[in-house]
Amino acid sequence: MLWLPIAFFLWIIGGLAALIMVTTLIGSACRYAPLQDTQRAQQNGSENHASAAQKNQYSASGSKQPANDFFFPLDLKRAAEKEADSKERQSQWQQESWWGKFWCEVKASDAAVAFFTYTLFIAGWFAIRNAARLARELERAYVSGGGPWVELGPLFPGIRGFQMTADNYGKSPATVIGYALEVCERNALPRKPNYRRIPLRNTIKPQEKGLIITTRLFGTPFQNPVAYGRIWYRDVWRKKHYFSFILTIDSTDHSSVSNVHRAYTDWT
């Protein structure tokens, strides 16, 4: 089926796009946190340098430092507090946001391994689905339809009816849930069939042939009759299917109906 490889490649492309987006966002977050710590350290260094220059200015001029101004002890205390605050914030980033620390330490090779593992998982999942689908196709019921023309003997010459039968060539039973049968002259055959579905419930066993669905009799015999119909059925997995057929009076020659619309012979 065509949709399986398309869906597979869509999943792979979607996973690659998600990986690129996540790594880009995490990379931005990892660059932002150290940048904040660097800016705080530069600000603390500038303030400490200004305090030291002001203290040296008092020493060079020989003037005494005002009694109510304690530059040196306050500068040291303020620098120590800011340094402790910076370490506390960095420690908080590493401890509380362990997931962020984990992602910040991820390398390109780790991302490649993660994407490869994701690809293997998707490929395995699609392989399992495809294997299950193929197993069902092999084990399901395959019902076909057709039947013989009915002659009523010398008292009623000519073809007087058609008996619709069903065969099951599959490995599991099927439930016939409906049928349609029409008989007409070959020159009156419509371009596309107009099936009038009749409900039915009957079970056909595996390899069973000749299950009678219905018998259609008509009073006036046809000159060149054509019978066409469709059988609707359901397999053991409750999936619905149908089989269409068209038959002429000569079962060995189908040339007269070889160019009909595909709906006459369509099946699922």
C-alpha positions in Angstrom: 0.0 0.0 0.0 1.3 3.4 -0.9 0.4 5.2 2.3 2.7 3.0 4.4 6.1 4.4 3.0 4.6 7.9 2.9 3.6 7.7 6.6 7.0 6.2 7.5 8.9 9.1 5.9 6.6 11.6 7.5 7.3 10.2 10.9 11.0 10.3 10.3 11.0 13.9 9.0 8.8 14.9 12.0 11.1 13.3 14.5 14.1 15.1 12.9 12.4 18.4 13.0 11.4 17.9 16.6 15.0 17.0 17.5 16.4 20.1 15.8 13.8 22.3 17.5 14.5 20.8 21.0 18.2 21.0 20.7 18.0 24.6 19.5 15.8 25.7 22.5 18.0 23.8 25.0 21.1 25.3 23.5 19.8 28.7 24.0 18.8 28.0 27.6 22.3 26.5 28.4 24.0 29.6 27.0 21.7 32.0 28.9 22.4 30.6 32.4 26.3 30.9 32.3 26.0 34.4 30.7 24.0 35.6 33.7 26.7 34.4 36.1 29.4 36.0 34.0 27.6 39.4 34.0 27.1 39.2 37.7 30.8 38.5 38.2 31.8 41.4 36.0 29.5 43.7 37.9 31.0 42.6 41.2 34.5 43.1 39.9 33.7 46.6 38.8 32.2 47.6 42.2 35.2 46.1 44.1 37.6 48.0 41.8 35.8 51.3 42.5 35.8 50.7 46.2 39.6 50.0 46.2 40.3 53.2 44.1 38.3 55.3 46.5 40.2 53.8 49.5 43.6 54.5 47.8 42.5 58.1 47.2 42.0 58.6 51.0 45.4 57.1 51.7 47.3 59.2 49.1 45.8 62.5 50.3 46.5 61.8 53.9 43.0 62.6 54.9 41.1 60.5 57.3 38.2 58.4 56.3 34.9 59.7 57.8 33.8 57.9 60.9 30.4 57.1 59.6 31.8 55.6 56.3 33.2 52.1 56.4 34.2 51.6 52.8 36.7 48.7 53.2 34.6 46.5 55.5 31.4 47.2 53.6 33.0 46.6 50.2 34.4 43.2 51.3 31.0 42.3 52.9 29.1 43.3 49.8 31.5 41.5 47.5 31.3 38.3 49.6 27.5 38.5 49.6 27.3 38.9 45.9 29.8 36.1 45.3 27.8 33.8 47.6 24.6 34.8 45.8 26.2 34.0 42.4 27.4 30.6 43.7 23.9 29.9 45.2 22.2 30.7 41.9 24.6 28.5 40.0 24.2 25.7 42.5 20.4 26.1 42.2 20.6 25.8 38.4 22.6 22.6 38.7 20.6 21.0 41.5 17.0 22.0 40.9 17.2 21.9 37.1 19.0 18.6 36.8 17.1 18.0 33.6 18.5 21.2 32.1 22.0 20.2 33.3 21.6 16.8 31.7 20.6 18.4 28.3 23.4 20.9 28.6 25.9 18.1 28.7 24.5 16.3 25.7 26.8 16.1 22.7 26.0 16.0 19.0 26.9 12.3 18.9 24.3 11.7 21.7 21.6 13.4 19.7 22.6 11.4 16.6 22.3 8.1 18.6 18.9 9.2 20.0 17.6 10.0 16.5 18.9 6.6 15.2 17.1 4.8 18.0 13.9 6.7 17.2 14.3 5.7 13.5 14.7 2.1 14.5 11.6 2.2 16.7 9.5 3.7 13.9 10.8 1.2 11.4 10.1 -1.7 13.8 6.6 -0.4 14.5 5.8 -0.1 10.8 7.3 -3.6 10.1 5.1 -5.1 12.8 2.0 -3.4 11.3 2.9 -4.5 7.8 3.5 -8.1 9.0 0.1 -8.1 10.7 -1.6 -6.8 7.6 0.0 -9.3 5.4 -0.9 -12.1 7.8 -4.5 -11.0 7.7 -4.4 -10.9 3.9 -3.1 -14.4 3.7 -5.5 -15.9 6.3 -8.7 -13.9 5.3 -11.7 -15.2 3.3 -11.8 -14.7 -0.4 -15.4 -15.0 -1.7 -16.3 -15.1 -5.3 -19.7 -15.2 -7.0 -21.3 -16.5 -10.1 -23.6 -19.4 -10.9 -25.3 -21.5 -13.6 -28.1 -20.6 -15.9 -31.4 -22.4 -15.2 -33.3 -24.5 -17.8 -36.7 -25.8 -16.9 -37.0 -28.6 -19.5 -38.8 -29.2 -22.8 -42.0 -27.7 -21.5 -40.3 -24.3 -21.0 -37.6 -24.0 -23.7 -34.7 -21.6 -23.4 -33.0 -20.0 -20.4 -35.6 -19.4 -17.7 -33.4 -18.3 -14.8 -30.1 -17.8 -13.1 -28.9 -19.4 -9.8 -26.4 -17.2 -7.9 -23.8 -19.1 -5.9 -20.7 -18.2 -3.8 -17.3 -19.8 -3.3 -14.8 -19.2 -0.6 -11.2 -19.8 -1.6 -9.8 -18.3 1.6 -8.4 -19.9 4.8 -11.1 -18.6 7.1 -14.9 -18.4 7.1 -16.8 -15.4 5.9 -20.3 -14.0 6.6 -22.3 -13.0 3.6 -24.2 -9.8 4.5 -25.8 -8.9 1.2 -26.1 -9.5 -2.5 -27.4 -8.0 -5.7 -28.4 -9.8 -8.9 -29.6 -8.5 -12.3 -30.4 -10.2 -15.6 -30.9 -8.4 -18.9 -30.2 -8.6 -22.6 -26.6 -7.9 -23.6 -27.6 -4.9 -25.8 -29.6 -3.5 -22.8 -26.6 -3.6 -20.4 -26.1 -0.3 -18.6 -22.8 1.5 -18.8 -22.3 1.2 -15.0 -24.1 -1.4 -12.8 -26.9 -0.2 -10.5 -26.8 -2.7 -7.7 -30.0 -3.1 -5.7 -28.6 -4.6 -2.5 -30.7 -7.2 -0.7 -29.7 -8.0 3.0 -28.7 -11.5 3.8 -26.8 -13.3 6.6 -25.2 -16.6 5.8 -21.8 -18.2 6.6 -19.6 -19.8 4.1 -16.8 -22.1 5.3 -13.2 -22.1 4.0 -12.8 -23.8 0.7 -16.6 -24.2 0.4 -18.0 -24.0 -3.1 -21.5 -23.7 -4.6 -23.3 -22.0 -1.6 -26.6 -21.0 -3.1 -27.4 -17.4 -2.5 -30.6 -17.0 -4.6 -32.4 -18.2 -7.7 -33.9 -15.7 -10.2 -36.6 -17.0 -12.6 -38.2 -15.1 -15.4 -41.2 -16.0 -17.6 -40.0 -14.8 -21.0 -36.7 -16.3 -22.1 -33.8 -14.0 -23.2 -32.1 -14.2 -26.5 -28.7 -13.2 -25.4 -28.9 -12.8 -21.6 -26.3 -11.4 -19.3 -26.3 -11.8 -15.5 -24.3 -9.5 -13.2 -24.2 -9.1 -9.5 -22.3 -8.4 -6.3 -21.8 -10.2 -3.0 -21.0 -8.3 0.1 -19.3 -10.2 3.0 -17.3 -9.8 6.2 -14.2 -11.7 7.3 -13.3 -12.9 10.7 -11.7 -9.6 11.6 -15.1 -7.9 10.8 -13.6 -6.1 7.8 -16.1 -5.7 4.9 -15.4 -6.8 1.3 -17.3 -7.4 -1.9 -17.0 -9.3 -5.1 -18.6 -8.4 -8.4 -19.2 -10.6 -11.5 -20.7 -10.5 -14.9 -21.5 -13.7 -16.9 -22.8 -14.4 -20.4 -24.8 -17.4 -21.5 -21.7 -18.9 -23.0 -19.4 -19.6 -20.1 -16.4 -20.2 -22.4 -16.6 -16.9 -24.3 -16.4 -13.6 -22.4 -15.4 -11.4 -25.3 -18.8 -9.7 -25.4 -18.3 -8.3 -21.9 -14.6 -7.7 -22.0 -14.9 -4.0 -22.4 -17.5 -3.3 -19.8 -17.0 -0.8 -16.9 -14.7 -2.0 -14.2 -17.4 -1.8 -11.6 -18.8 -5.0 -13.1 -15.8 -7.0 -12.0 -14.5 -4.9 -9.1 -13.6 -6.7 -5.8 -11.9 -6.0 -2.5 
